[in-house]
Amino acid sequence: MSGSPGLGSEADMEISLQKVNLLLPAIADGQITLVDCREDDEWQFNRLPGARLMPLSRFGEFAVPEGPVIVYCHHGMRSLRATSYFRSRGNPQVWSMAGGIDGWSLEIDPQLPRY
């Protein structure tokens, strides 16, 4: 949805770390769903505020989230696959966070532990 707050066009598969940082209030308000597609052990190590854990390895167990969705993983590769998966199942309003949580630790929040 090109009218989604700051998300960009549906033609884009990725959203920048900086844009996601600006969208944290919309995520906290439930206007945007933030999905962490890493595995349970990675989730226990670190995560972004307001994220919902949906491991890519278990995507078949989950319903496709409705409305605007941002997906992240460790570096951005799994989240691109997750974005394609959600889009192929009817939600075009899904974007992968470029750089993943590792990029977030480097560029946005150096206090977030890296692995």
Residue pairs with C-beta under 8 A, 6 or more apart in sequence:
1 7
1 10
1 68
1 92
1 93
2 8
2 9
2 10
4 32
4 68
4 93
5 23
5 26
5 31
5 32
5 68
6 19
6 22
6 23
6 26
7 15
7 19
7 23
7 32
7 68
7 70
7 93
7 95
8 15
8 19
8 95
10 92
10 93
12 95
13 80
13 83
13 84
13 95
13 96
14 76
14 80
14 83
14 95
14 96
14 97
14 98
15 70
15 95
15 96
15 97
15 98
16 98
16 99
17 97
17 98
17 99
17 103
17 104
17 107
17 108
18 107
18 108
20 70
20 72
20 97
20 104
21 108
23 32
23 70
24 49
24 50
26 32
27 33
27 34
27 49
27 50
27 70
28 49
28 50
31 67
31 68
32 67
32 68
32 69
32 70
33 52
33 65
33 67
33 68
33 69
33 70
34 48
34 50
34 51
34 52
34 69
34 70
34 72
35 51
35 52
35 54
35 65
35 69
35 70
35 71
35 72
35 82
36 43
36 47
36 48
36 51
36 52
36 53
36 54
36 71
36 72
36 73
36 101
37 54
37 55
37 56
37 59
37 71
37 72
37 73
37 78
37 79
37 82
38 53
38 55
38 56
38 72
38 73
38 74
38 78
38 101
39 55
39 57
40 53
40 55
42 74
42 115
43 53
43 55
45 113
45 115
46 101
46 105
46 112
46 113
46 114
46 115
47 53
47 101
48 72
48 101
48 104
51 72
52 65
54 62
54 82
56 73
56 78
56 81
56 82
59 82
59 85
64 86
64 89
64 90
64 91
65 86
65 91
65 94
66 91
67 91
67 93
68 93
68 94
69 86
69 91
69 93
69 94
69 95
70 94
70 95
70 96
70 97
71 79
71 82
71 83
71 86
71 94
71 95
71 96
71 97
72 79
72 96
72 97
72 100
72 101
72 104
73 79
73 82
73 100
73 101
74 100
74 101
74 102
74 115
75 99
75 100
75 102
75 103
76 96
76 97
76 98
76 99
76 100
76 103
77 100
79 96
79 97
79 100
80 96
82 94
82 96
83 94
83 95
83 96
86 94
87 94
97 103
97 104
99 106
99 107
101 112
102 114
104 112
105 112
105 113
105 114
106 114
